[in-house]
Amino acid sequence: MRSVKQMVTTIAIKEGIRYLEKDPIGNYTMLVNWAERLAVLPEHKEMARNFRKFAESDNNWFRLITRVLQDVDTNIQKEFLVNFFVNSAIAGIPAKNKIAKKHGINIPWAILMDPTAACNLKCTGCWAAEYKKSDSLSNETLDRIIREGKQLGIYMYIYSGGEPLVRKHDLIKLAEKHDDCMFLSFTNGTLVDEAFCKELVRVGNLVLAISIEGSEEETDLRRGKGTYQKVIRAMDLLKAHRCGFGFSACYHSKNIDGVGSEEFVDLMIEKGCLFGWYFTYMPLGKDAVLELLVTPEQREFMYHQIRGFREKKDIFLIDFWNDGEFVDGCIAGGRNYLHINANGDVEPCAFIHYANTNIKEMSLLEALKSPLFAQYKQNQPFNRNHLRPCPLLDNPEQLKKMVHQAGAYPTQLGDLESVDDLTDKCQAVSKRWAKTANRLWAESHAGKKDRVS
């Protein structure tokens, strides 16, 4: 019996699954009623009420829901309904909040971890290229992290790397063993094949986010010639097998017109993507290409573009930096997520390569009590203007202070960059963005009492 499912009645779970199996679109209102009855937290009840509104007119959100119900295999729908909605959100969040309060720490909603540092590509600006290719988290360690995470109320696990699908058979085994969890893997897509798609449908609780840089020229420029066509083939396979998947895009100064265009988003929808993660280029490592950092004008462009797409496109889009206002600033440091690299170092964020602890030497709970994570909890949010959420890109003096206070060590072993050198590179860009962000914040919060720092 799945542990978290014991928190809700078996009858209630079967009721929701029955709606999916019989006629999910016709039973949409009953599914929303079911979700509202199960919801414990006020924000989850409000979310259910919002989903009710989607069915009242032919809007883009209802079109997205229809795509999910029509184009995704029923087994994946069921796993998402139970593992993501019930286990990770309705049951998991209250459980983790209670434990976090008891220990006086942050406990994340999701854990991002790198099964391997190995990758079959070498993309410009990717920190993974700097890690030792021999680094990896064993199956036993990955399994232990998940087991300990579930004890803390964490039922969402995300893989990055390296290229996680170098170990795709191990990831399938973990998804199968921990069938009460939801898994997402970022991937370059080049290792997706027919057999793997069938396995994704079988287990149902592992979905992919395919990395792409925009057009074929833009993607191959950063990821290597021929990569774009492999990515498109992966999307075609996933769509044909009704796997349910999304895209991941890093926007930088050279590709923003493409990756931020309506044509690109329309293509992603056409290829079958249901969601998209947007990240911005970060200057990690001593040899980082500073010219790839976006200008304030480019970052504002993405701010407006993605908000506009949310009003009309049937795809769920996330902008990791510019969406800080929706989550009250930075979500790292265990507040909503943390990162465990392939060497086992427990980092506050995938983009912050400093740590006090290694998961191979201690439990997850002990790692969450580390000095650097305590610094994050003490200092978040790093700016009252949540359009300036990041302690590196937007508030570099904050990261410098925390790393020194915590006595954290650099974890990017092939490129040991001091926090002083790293944050110095971000001072100018953070000051330029501050002017734009403060204006945007003032415009969107006119009449409110928010104070910009």
The 8 nearest C-alpha neighbors of each residue, nearest first, counted from 0:
[[1, 2, 5, 4, 3, 179, 9, 178],
 [0, 2, 4, 3, 179, 5, 178, 177],
 [1, 3, 4, 5, 0, 6, 179, 149],
 [4, 2, 5, 6, 86, 1, 90, 179],
 [3, 5, 6, 1, 2, 7, 86, 8],
 [4, 6, 3, 7, 2, 8, 1, 9],
 [7, 5, 4, 3, 8, 90, 2, 86],
 [8, 6, 5, 4, 9, 11, 12, 3],
 [9, 7, 10, 11, 5, 12, 6, 4],
 [8, 10, 12, 11, 13, 7, 4, 5],
 [9, 11, 13, 8, 12, 14, 7, 15],
 [12, 10, 14, 8, 9, 13, 15, 7],
 [13, 11, 9, 14, 15, 10, 16, 8],
 [12, 14, 16, 10, 11, 15, 17, 9],
 [13, 15, 11, 17, 12, 16, 10, 18],
 [16, 14, 18, 17, 12, 13, 30, 11],
 [15, 17, 13, 19, 18, 14, 77, 20],
 [16, 18, 14, 20, 19, 15, 13, 21],
 [17, 19, 15, 16, 21, 20, 23, 26],
 [20, 18, 23, 16, 17, 21, 22, 15],
 [19, 21, 17, 18, 22, 16, 23, 73],
 [22, 20, 18, 19, 17, 23, 26, 16],
 [21, 23, 25, 24, 26, 19, 20, 18],
 [24, 22, 19, 26, 25, 18, 27, 68],
 [25, 23, 27, 26, 22, 65, 68, 19],
 [24, 26, 22, 23, 27, 28, 18, 29],
 [27, 25, 23, 29, 24, 28, 22, 18],
 [26, 28, 30, 24, 29, 25, 23, 31],
 [29, 27, 31, 30, 26, 32, 51, 25],
 [28, 30, 32, 26, 31, 27, 33, 18],
 [31, 29, 33, 27, 28, 32, 26, 34],
 [30, 32, 34, 28, 33, 29, 47, 35],
 [33, 31, 29, 35, 30, 34, 28, 36],
 [34, 32, 30, 36, 31, 35, 29, 37],
 [35, 33, 31, 37, 36, 32, 38, 30],
 [34, 36, 32, 38, 44, 37, 47, 33],
 [37, 35, 33, 34, 38, 32, 44, 39],
 [36, 38, 34, 35, 33, 39, 89, 7],
 [39, 37, 35, 44, 43, 36, 89, 40],
 [38, 40, 89, 37, 41, 43, 44, 90],
 [39, 41, 43, 42, 38, 44, 89, 93],
 [42, 40, 44, 43, 45, 39, 38, 46],
 [43, 41, 45, 44, 40, 46, 39, 38],
 [44, 42, 46, 45, 40, 41, 38, 47],
 [45, 43, 47, 41, 46, 35, 42, 38],
 [44, 46, 42, 48, 43, 47, 41, 49],
 [47, 45, 43, 49, 44, 48, 42, 50],
 [48, 46, 50, 44, 49, 45, 35, 31],
 [47, 49, 45, 51, 46, 50, 44, 52],
 [50, 48, 46, 52, 51, 47, 45, 53],
 [51, 49, 47, 53, 52, 48, 46, 31],
 [50, 52, 48, 49, 53, 54, 31, 47],
 [51, 53, 49, 55, 50, 54, 48, 56],
 [54, 52, 50, 61, 51, 55, 60, 56],
 [55, 53, 52, 56, 51, 61, 57, 50],
 [56, 54, 52, 53, 57, 51, 58, 61],
 [57, 55, 54, 58, 53, 52, 61, 59],
 [56, 58, 61, 59, 62, 54, 55, 53],
 [59, 57, 60, 61, 56, 62, 53, 311],
 [58, 60, 313, 62, 311, 61, 312, 63],
 [61, 59, 63, 62, 58, 313, 53, 64],
 [60, 62, 64, 53, 63, 59, 58, 54],
 [61, 63, 59, 65, 60, 64, 313, 66],
 [64, 62, 313, 60, 66, 61, 65, 314],
 [65, 63, 61, 67, 66, 62, 68, 60],
 [64, 66, 62, 68, 63, 67, 69, 61],
 [67, 65, 63, 69, 64, 70, 68, 62],
 [66, 68, 64, 65, 71, 70, 69, 63],
 [67, 69, 65, 66, 70, 71, 64, 23],
 [70, 68, 66, 67, 65, 71, 72, 24],
 [69, 71, 67, 66, 241, 68, 72, 243],
 [72, 70, 241, 243, 67, 242, 69, 68],
 [71, 73, 241, 75, 74, 242, 76, 70],
 [74, 72, 76, 75, 77, 71, 20, 19],
 [73, 75, 77, 76, 72, 203, 78, 200],
 [76, 74, 203, 78, 77, 73, 72, 79],
 [75, 77, 73, 79, 74, 78, 80, 72],
 [78, 76, 80, 74, 79, 75, 16, 73],
 [77, 79, 75, 81, 80, 204, 76, 82],
 [80, 78, 83, 76, 82, 77, 81, 75],
 [79, 81, 77, 84, 78, 83, 82, 76],
 [80, 82, 85, 78, 79, 84, 83, 86],
 [83, 81, 86, 180, 79, 179, 181, 78],
 [84, 82, 87, 79, 181, 81, 86, 85],
 [83, 85, 80, 88, 81, 82, 87, 86],
 [84, 86, 89, 81, 88, 82, 83, 87],
 [87, 85, 82, 90, 91, 3, 88, 83],
 [86, 88, 91, 154, 83, 85, 82, 84],
 [89, 87, 84, 91, 92, 85, 90, 86],
 [88, 90, 85, 38, 91, 86, 39, 92],
 [91, 89, 86, 88, 92, 85, 93, 87],
 [90, 92, 152, 87, 94, 88, 86, 93],
 [91, 93, 95, 88, 94, 90, 96, 89],
 [94, 92, 96, 95, 91, 90, 97, 89],
 [95, 93, 91, 152, 97, 92, 96, 90],
 [94, 96, 152, 98, 92, 151, 97, 93],
 [97, 95, 99, 93, 94, 98, 92, 100],
 [96, 98, 100, 94, 95, 99, 93, 101],
 [99, 97, 101, 95, 100, 96, 102, 94],
 [100, 98, 96, 104, 102, 101, 97, 106],
 [101, 99, 103, 97, 98, 102, 96, 104],
 [100, 102, 98, 99, 103, 97, 104, 96],
 [103, 101, 99, 100, 104, 98, 368, 105],
 [104, 102, 100, 99, 101, 105, 98, 368],
 [105, 103, 99, 102, 106, 368, 100, 367],
 [104, 106, 333, 334, 99, 107, 376, 367],
 [105, 107, 333, 99, 334, 95, 104, 108],
 [108, 106, 335, 333, 336, 334, 109, 105],
 [107, 109, 335, 153, 336, 155, 92, 106],
 [110, 108, 155, 336, 107, 156, 153, 335],
 [109, 111, 156, 337, 336, 157, 338, 112],
 [112, 110, 157, 338, 158, 337, 156, 339],
 [113, 111, 339, 158, 338, 340, 159, 157],
 [112, 114, 160, 341, 159, 340, 115, 158],
 [115, 113, 136, 135, 341, 163, 112, 160],
 [116, 114, 135, 341, 113, 117, 161, 160],
 [115, 117, 161, 132, 160, 134, 341, 135],
 [118, 116, 132, 161, 115, 162, 119, 133],
 [119, 117, 162, 161, 120, 116, 165, 121],
 [118, 120, 117, 121, 162, 165, 161, 189],
 [121, 119, 118, 122, 222, 223, 162, 187],
 [122, 120, 128, 222, 123, 119, 118, 125],
 [123, 121, 222, 221, 125, 120, 124, 223],
 [122, 124, 221, 125, 121, 222, 288, 220],
 [123, 125, 287, 122, 126, 288, 282, 283],
 [126, 124, 127, 122, 123, 128, 121, 129],
 [125, 127, 128, 129, 124, 283, 284, 130],
 [128, 126, 129, 161, 125, 130, 116, 160],
 [127, 129, 126, 130, 125, 121, 161, 122],
 [130, 128, 413, 127, 126, 414, 131, 411],
 [131, 129, 127, 413, 128, 411, 412, 132],
 [132, 130, 133, 134, 116, 129, 413, 412],
 [133, 131, 117, 116, 134, 130, 115, 118],
 [132, 134, 131, 135, 116, 117, 115, 130],
 [135, 133, 342, 341, 132, 116, 131, 115],
 [134, 136, 115, 341, 114, 342, 116, 137],
 [135, 137, 114, 341, 140, 141, 115, 138],
 [136, 138, 140, 139, 141, 135, 114, 142],
 [139, 137, 141, 140, 142, 136, 169, 173],
 [138, 140, 142, 137, 141, 143, 136, 144],
 [141, 139, 143, 137, 142, 138, 136, 144],
 [142, 140, 138, 144, 143, 139, 137, 136],
 [141, 143, 139, 145, 140, 144, 138, 146],
 [144, 142, 146, 140, 145, 141, 147, 139],
 [145, 143, 141, 147, 142, 146, 148, 140],
 [144, 146, 148, 142, 143, 147, 149, 141],
 [147, 145, 143, 149, 148, 144, 142, 150],
 [148, 146, 150, 144, 149, 145, 143, 363],
 [147, 149, 145, 153, 151, 150, 146, 144],
 [148, 150, 153, 152, 151, 146, 147, 154],
 [149, 151, 147, 148, 152, 146, 153, 95],
 [150, 152, 148, 149, 95, 153, 147, 98],
 [151, 153, 95, 91, 149, 94, 150, 148],
 [154, 152, 149, 148, 108, 151, 155, 91],
 [153, 155, 180, 87, 149, 181, 86, 152],
 [156, 154, 109, 181, 153, 180, 182, 87],
 [157, 155, 182, 110, 109, 111, 181, 183],
 [156, 158, 111, 183, 184, 182, 110, 112],
 [159, 157, 184, 112, 113, 111, 185, 183],
 [160, 158, 113, 185, 163, 112, 184, 161],
 [161, 159, 113, 162, 116, 163, 115, 127],
 [160, 162, 116, 118, 117, 127, 115, 163],
 [161, 163, 118, 160, 164, 165, 186, 117],
 [164, 162, 165, 160, 166, 159, 114, 161],
 [165, 163, 167, 166, 162, 190, 186, 170],
 [164, 166, 163, 167, 162, 118, 117, 190],
 [167, 165, 164, 169, 168, 163, 170, 114],
 [166, 168, 164, 170, 169, 165, 171, 163],
 [169, 167, 171, 170, 166, 172, 164, 195],
 [168, 170, 172, 167, 171, 166, 173, 138],
 [171, 169, 167, 173, 168, 172, 174, 166],
 [170, 172, 174, 168, 169, 173, 175, 167],
 [173, 171, 175, 169, 170, 174, 176, 168],
 [172, 174, 176, 170, 175, 171, 177, 169],
 [175, 173, 171, 177, 172, 176, 178, 170],
 [174, 176, 172, 173, 178, 177, 202, 171],
 [177, 175, 173, 174, 178, 172, 179, 171],
 [178, 176, 174, 179, 175, 180, 173, 145],
 [177, 179, 175, 180, 176, 174, 204, 181],
 [178, 180, 177, 82, 1, 181, 86, 154],
 [181, 179, 154, 82, 178, 177, 155, 182],
 [180, 182, 155, 204, 82, 83, 154, 156],
 [181, 183, 205, 156, 157, 204, 155, 206],
 [184, 182, 157, 206, 205, 207, 158, 156],
 [185, 183, 158, 207, 157, 186, 208, 159],
 [184, 186, 208, 159, 207, 158, 209, 183],
 [187, 185, 188, 209, 162, 210, 184, 208],
 [186, 188, 210, 209, 189, 162, 230, 185],
 [189, 187, 186, 230, 209, 190, 191, 233],
 [188, 190, 229, 187, 191, 230, 233, 226],
 [191, 189, 188, 192, 164, 165, 187, 233],
 [192, 190, 188, 233, 189, 195, 193, 196],
 [193, 191, 195, 194, 190, 196, 233, 236],
 [194, 192, 196, 195, 197, 236, 191, 240],
 [193, 195, 197, 196, 192, 198, 191, 199],
 [194, 196, 198, 197, 192, 193, 199, 191],
 [197, 195, 199, 193, 198, 194, 237, 192],
 [198, 196, 200, 194, 195, 199, 201, 193],
 [197, 199, 201, 195, 200, 196, 202, 194],
 [200, 198, 196, 197, 201, 202, 203, 205],
 [199, 201, 203, 197, 198, 202, 242, 75],
 [200, 202, 198, 199, 203, 197, 74, 75],
 [203, 201, 199, 200, 204, 175, 198, 174],
 [202, 204, 75, 200, 201, 74, 199, 78],
 [203, 205, 181, 78, 202, 182, 75, 174],
 [206, 204, 182, 183, 203, 199, 181, 174],
 [207, 205, 183, 244, 184, 182, 204, 243],
 [206, 208, 184, 244, 183, 185, 209, 245],
 [207, 209, 245, 246, 185, 247, 244, 184],
 [210, 208, 246, 186, 188, 247, 187, 185],
 [211, 209, 247, 187, 248, 246, 186, 208],
 [210, 212, 248, 213, 218, 247, 209, 246],
 [211, 213, 218, 248, 217, 249, 258, 214],
 [214, 212, 258, 257, 217, 211, 218, 263],
 [215, 213, 217, 216, 218, 257, 212, 258],
 [214, 216, 218, 227, 217, 219, 213, 228],
 [215, 217, 219, 214, 218, 220, 213, 227],
 [218, 216, 220, 214, 215, 219, 213, 212],
 [219, 217, 212, 215, 220, 216, 221, 222],
 [218, 220, 223, 224, 222, 216, 221, 217],
 [221, 219, 217, 218, 222, 223, 216, 224],
 [220, 222, 123, 122, 219, 218, 223, 217],
 [223, 221, 122, 219, 218, 220, 226, 121],
 [222, 224, 219, 226, 220, 221, 225, 122],
 [225, 223, 219, 226, 220, 222, 227, 218],
 [224, 226, 227, 228, 219, 223, 229, 215],
 [227, 225, 229, 228, 224, 219, 223, 230],
 [228, 226, 230, 215, 229, 225, 218, 219],
 [227, 229, 231, 230, 226, 225, 232, 215],
 [230, 228, 232, 226, 227, 231, 189, 233],
 [231, 229, 227, 233, 188, 228, 232, 189],
 [232, 230, 228, 234, 233, 229, 235, 227],
 [231, 233, 235, 229, 230, 234, 228, 236],
 [234, 232, 230, 236, 231, 235, 191, 188],
 [233, 235, 231, 237, 232, 236, 238, 270],
 [234, 236, 232, 238, 233, 237, 239, 231],
 [237, 235, 239, 233, 234, 238, 232, 240],
 [238, 236, 234, 240, 242, 239, 235, 241],
 [239, 237, 241, 235, 240, 236, 271, 234],
 [238, 240, 236, 241, 237, 235, 242, 234],
 [239, 241, 237, 238, 242, 236, 196, 197],
 [242, 240, 71, 238, 72, 239, 70, 243],
 [241, 243, 237, 240, 71, 200, 238, 72],
 [242, 244, 71, 241, 206, 273, 238, 237],
 [245, 243, 207, 272, 206, 208, 273, 242],
 [246, 244, 272, 274, 208, 273, 275, 209],
 [245, 247, 209, 208, 275, 210, 276, 272],
 [246, 248, 210, 276, 209, 275, 208, 277],
 [249, 247, 277, 211, 212, 210, 278, 250],
 [250, 248, 278, 279, 277, 280, 212, 251],
 [251, 249, 279, 255, 280, 278, 254, 248],
 [250, 252, 291, 293, 280, 253, 292, 254],
 [251, 253, 293, 291, 292, 254, 255, 294],
 [252, 254, 251, 255, 291, 256, 250, 217],
 [255, 253, 257, 256, 251, 252, 258, 250],
 [254, 256, 258, 257, 259, 250, 251, 252],
 [257, 255, 259, 254, 260, 258, 253, 297],
 [258, 256, 260, 255, 259, 213, 254, 214],
 [257, 259, 213, 255, 260, 263, 256, 254],
 [258, 260, 255, 257, 256, 301, 304, 261],
 [261, 259, 257, 262, 263, 258, 256, 264],
 [260, 262, 264, 263, 265, 259, 308, 304],
 [263, 261, 265, 260, 264, 266, 257, 259],
 [262, 264, 266, 260, 265, 261, 258, 267],
 [263, 265, 267, 261, 266, 262, 268, 260],
 [264, 266, 262, 268, 263, 267, 261, 269],
 [265, 267, 269, 263, 264, 268, 270, 262],
 [268, 266, 264, 270, 269, 272, 265, 263],
 [269, 267, 272, 265, 271, 266, 270, 264],
 [268, 270, 266, 271, 267, 265, 272, 264],
 [269, 271, 267, 268, 272, 266, 234, 235],
 [272, 270, 268, 269, 238, 273, 267, 234],
 [273, 271, 245, 268, 267, 244, 274, 270],
 [274, 272, 314, 245, 244, 315, 271, 243],
 [275, 273, 315, 245, 314, 316, 272, 246],
 [274, 276, 246, 316, 245, 247, 317, 315],
 [277, 275, 247, 317, 316, 318, 248, 246],
 [276, 278, 318, 248, 249, 317, 247, 319],
 [279, 277, 249, 319, 250, 248, 318, 276],
 [278, 280, 250, 249, 251, 281, 277, 320],
 [279, 281, 251, 292, 249, 250, 278, 282],
 [280, 282, 283, 279, 292, 350, 392, 124],
 [283, 281, 287, 289, 284, 288, 280, 292],
 [284, 282, 287, 281, 126, 285, 421, 124],
 [285, 283, 287, 286, 414, 416, 282, 126],
 [284, 286, 287, 416, 414, 283, 421, 415],
 [285, 287, 284, 288, 283, 282, 124, 289],
 [286, 288, 282, 284, 285, 283, 289, 124],
 [289, 287, 290, 291, 286, 282, 124, 292],
 [290, 288, 291, 292, 287, 282, 424, 281],
 [289, 291, 288, 292, 252, 293, 253, 251],
 [292, 290, 252, 251, 289, 288, 293, 253],
 [293, 291, 290, 289, 251, 252, 280, 294],
 [294, 292, 252, 251, 297, 298, 291, 295],
 [293, 295, 297, 296, 298, 292, 252, 428],
 [296, 294, 432, 298, 297, 299, 431, 435],
 [297, 295, 299, 294, 298, 300, 293, 435],
 [298, 296, 300, 294, 299, 295, 293, 301],
 [297, 299, 295, 301, 300, 296, 293, 302],
 [300, 298, 302, 296, 301, 297, 295, 303],
 [299, 301, 297, 298, 302, 303, 304, 296],
 [302, 300, 304, 298, 299, 303, 305, 259],
 [303, 301, 299, 300, 304, 305, 321, 298],
 [302, 304, 306, 301, 300, 305, 307, 299],
 [305, 303, 301, 307, 306, 302, 300, 308],
 [306, 304, 308, 307, 303, 302, 301, 309],
 [305, 307, 309, 303, 308, 304, 302, 310],
 [306, 308, 304, 305, 310, 309, 303, 311],
 [307, 309, 305, 312, 310, 311, 306, 304],
 [310, 308, 306, 307, 311, 312, 305, 316],
 [309, 311, 308, 307, 312, 306, 59, 60],
 [310, 312, 59, 308, 309, 313, 307, 58],
 [313, 311, 308, 59, 314, 309, 310, 60],
 [314, 312, 63, 59, 62, 60, 311, 315],
 [313, 315, 273, 274, 312, 63, 316, 268],
 [314, 316, 274, 275, 273, 317, 313, 309],
 [317, 315, 275, 274, 276, 314, 318, 309],
 [316, 318, 276, 277, 319, 275, 315, 322],
 [319, 317, 277, 322, 321, 320, 276, 278],
 [318, 320, 278, 322, 317, 277, 321, 276],
 [321, 319, 322, 318, 323, 388, 278, 389],
 [320, 322, 318, 323, 386, 302, 319, 324],
 [323, 321, 324, 318, 320, 325, 319, 317],
 [322, 324, 328, 385, 326, 325, 321, 386],
 [323, 325, 385, 327, 322, 326, 386, 328],
 [324, 326, 323, 322, 327, 328, 385, 321],
 [325, 327, 323, 324, 328, 322, 330, 329],
 [328, 326, 324, 325, 323, 385, 329, 380],
 [327, 329, 388, 323, 385, 380, 326, 324],
 [328, 330, 388, 331, 389, 380, 323, 327],
 [329, 331, 335, 334, 336, 328, 332, 326],
 [332, 330, 336, 348, 333, 347, 334, 329],
 [333, 331, 347, 372, 375, 334, 337, 348],
 [332, 334, 107, 336, 337, 105, 106, 335],
 [335, 333, 105, 107, 330, 332, 331, 336],
 [336, 334, 107, 330, 108, 333, 331, 109],
 [335, 337, 107, 333, 109, 331, 110, 108],
 [338, 336, 347, 333, 348, 110, 332, 331],
 [337, 339, 111, 346, 348, 349, 112, 347],
 [340, 338, 345, 112, 344, 343, 346, 111],
 [341, 339, 113, 343, 342, 344, 112, 338],
 [340, 342, 135, 113, 115, 134, 343, 136],
 [341, 343, 134, 340, 344, 135, 136, 357],
 [344, 342, 357, 358, 340, 341, 339, 359],
 [345, 343, 357, 340, 339, 342, 356, 346],
 [346, 344, 339, 357, 356, 354, 338, 343],
 [347, 345, 338, 354, 348, 339, 353, 344],
 [346, 348, 332, 337, 331, 338, 333, 351],
 [349, 347, 351, 350, 338, 337, 331, 346],
 [348, 350, 338, 351, 346, 352, 347, 337],
 [349, 351, 348, 352, 281, 283, 347, 391],
 [352, 350, 348, 349, 353, 347, 346, 391],
 [353, 351, 410, 409, 411, 350, 346, 354],
 [354, 352, 409, 408, 410, 407, 351, 346],
 [353, 355, 407, 346, 408, 356, 345, 344],
 [356, 354, 407, 369, 408, 371, 370, 357],
 [355, 357, 354, 345, 366, 344, 358, 369],
 [356, 358, 344, 343, 359, 345, 360, 361],
 [359, 357, 343, 361, 360, 344, 362, 345],
 [360, 358, 357, 343, 361, 140, 362, 344],
 [359, 361, 358, 357, 362, 356, 343, 366],
 [362, 360, 358, 359, 365, 363, 366, 357],
 [361, 363, 365, 364, 358, 366, 360, 147],
 [362, 364, 366, 365, 367, 147, 358, 144],
 [365, 363, 367, 366, 362, 368, 147, 151],
 [364, 366, 362, 368, 367, 363, 361, 369],
 [365, 367, 363, 368, 369, 364, 356, 362],
 [368, 366, 364, 365, 369, 372, 363, 104],
 [367, 369, 365, 366, 373, 104, 372, 370],
 [368, 370, 366, 372, 367, 371, 373, 355],
 [371, 369, 405, 373, 372, 374, 368, 355],
 [372, 370, 374, 405, 373, 369, 375, 355],
 [371, 373, 375, 374, 332, 369, 370, 367],
 [372, 374, 370, 376, 371, 375, 377, 369],
 [375, 373, 371, 377, 372, 376, 401, 378],
 [374, 376, 372, 378, 373, 377, 332, 379],
 [375, 377, 373, 374, 378, 379, 372, 105],
 [376, 378, 374, 375, 379, 373, 372, 380],
 [377, 379, 375, 376, 381, 380, 374, 397],
 [380, 378, 381, 376, 375, 377, 329, 328],
 [379, 381, 382, 328, 378, 329, 383, 327],
 [380, 382, 379, 378, 388, 390, 383, 394],
 [381, 383, 384, 380, 452, 388, 387, 385],
 [384, 382, 451, 452, 385, 450, 380, 381],
 [383, 385, 382, 451, 386, 387, 440, 452],
 [386, 384, 324, 328, 387, 388, 323, 383],
 [385, 387, 384, 323, 321, 388, 436, 324],
 [386, 388, 385, 393, 384, 389, 382, 436],
 [389, 387, 328, 329, 385, 386, 323, 381],
 [388, 390, 393, 391, 392, 329, 387, 394],
 [391, 389, 394, 398, 395, 397, 393, 392],
 [392, 390, 395, 389, 394, 393, 398, 422],
 [391, 393, 389, 425, 429, 395, 394, 390],
 [392, 394, 429, 389, 387, 391, 390, 395],
 [395, 393, 390, 391, 396, 397, 392, 389],
 [396, 394, 391, 422, 397, 398, 390, 392],
 [395, 397, 399, 398, 394, 400, 422, 390],
 [398, 396, 400, 395, 390, 399, 394, 401],
 [397, 399, 390, 401, 395, 400, 396, 391],
 [398, 400, 396, 402, 397, 401, 418, 403],
 [399, 401, 397, 403, 398, 402, 404, 396],
 [402, 400, 404, 398, 403, 399, 374, 405],
 [401, 403, 405, 407, 399, 404, 400, 406],
 [402, 404, 406, 400, 401, 405, 399, 407],
 [403, 405, 401, 402, 406, 400, 374, 371],
 [404, 406, 370, 371, 402, 407, 403, 401],
 [407, 405, 403, 404, 402, 408, 355, 370],
 [408, 406, 355, 354, 402, 405, 353, 371],
 [407, 409, 353, 354, 410, 355, 406, 402],
 [410, 408, 353, 352, 411, 415, 354, 416],
 [409, 411, 352, 353, 412, 408, 354, 344],
 [412, 410, 414, 413, 415, 409, 130, 352],
 [413, 411, 410, 414, 415, 130, 131, 409],
 [412, 414, 129, 130, 411, 415, 131, 410],
 [413, 415, 412, 411, 416, 284, 129, 285],
 [416, 414, 412, 411, 409, 413, 417, 410],
 [415, 417, 414, 284, 285, 418, 421, 420],
 [418, 416, 419, 420, 421, 415, 409, 422],
 [417, 419, 421, 420, 399, 422, 416, 402],
 [420, 418, 417, 422, 421, 423, 399, 416],
 [421, 419, 423, 417, 418, 422, 416, 424],
 [422, 420, 418, 419, 423, 424, 417, 416],
 [421, 423, 395, 425, 424, 419, 420, 418],
 [422, 424, 420, 426, 425, 421, 419, 395],
 [425, 423, 422, 421, 426, 420, 427, 282],
 [424, 426, 422, 423, 428, 427, 392, 429],
 [427, 425, 429, 423, 428, 424, 430, 395],
 [428, 426, 430, 429, 425, 431, 424, 423],
 [427, 429, 431, 425, 430, 426, 432, 392],
 [430, 428, 393, 432, 426, 431, 427, 425],
 [431, 429, 433, 427, 432, 428, 426, 434],
 [430, 432, 428, 433, 429, 434, 427, 295],
 [431, 433, 295, 429, 435, 434, 430, 436],
 [434, 432, 436, 430, 431, 435, 437, 429],
 [435, 433, 437, 432, 436, 431, 438, 430],
 [434, 436, 438, 432, 437, 433, 439, 295],
 [437, 435, 433, 439, 438, 434, 386, 432],
 [438, 436, 440, 434, 435, 439, 433, 441],
 [437, 439, 441, 435, 436, 440, 442, 434],
 [440, 438, 436, 442, 441, 437, 443, 435],
 [439, 441, 437, 443, 442, 438, 444, 436],
 [440, 442, 438, 444, 439, 443, 445, 437],
 [443, 441, 439, 440, 445, 444, 438, 437],
 [442, 444, 440, 441, 445, 439, 438, 446],
 [445, 443, 441, 447, 442, 440, 446, 449],
 [446, 444, 442, 447, 441, 443, 440, 448],
 [445, 447, 444, 448, 441, 449, 443, 442],
 [448, 446, 444, 445, 449, 450, 441, 443],
 [447, 449, 450, 446, 444, 445, 451, 441],
 [450, 448, 447, 451, 383, 444, 384, 441],
 [451, 449, 448, 383, 452, 384, 447, 441],
 [450, 452, 384, 383, 449, 437, 382, 440],
 [451, 383, 382, 450, 384, 437, 381, 449]]
